[in-house]
């Protein structure tokens, strides 16, 4: 971010950079895929599984 942008955010909007423990964890493609698959299964269970039979 540019120095000017940081100055505006900090002084005008009173926004400061997030602390290290407040930053989101970097996700791998595998963890993103697993999260999306889990969310999709809430709406449509896997027809190959024995659940719901």
N, C-alpha and C positions, 0 to 999 in steps of 0.2 A: 504494500500500500504506500502511496506517496506521503511524504511528510505533511503536506498541506491537508490531505484527507484525514490523516490521523489527528492533526490539530483540530480540525473542525469537529470530528467525532468526539474527541475528549473535552473540548472547551464549550462547544455549543450544545451538544446533545448529552454531555456527561457520560459518554460510553467509553469504557476502557477495555483494553485487550483481555480476553479470557485467560484465567490462570491455567497452568498446565493440566491440572486435574479437572478442569471444566471443559476442556476441548474434547470433541468426539473422537472415539477410537477409530483408527483407519481400518476399514473392512476389506477383506480379500474378496475376490470374485466368488469363491466358494461359500463364504459366509453370507454374502448377498443372495446367492442362489438359494441357499438353505432357508433363509428368512422369507423369501418370496414364495418358495414352495410350501412352506408351513402356512403362510397366509392363504394361499390358493386352496389348500386342503380344507380350510375351514368352510369354504363355500362348495367345494366339490371333492368328496372323498375319492381316493384312488379305487377304481373299480376292480383292480386286481387283488386288493386286500380282502381279508375275510370279514372285516367290520361291516356291519349293516346287512349281512346276509342271513 
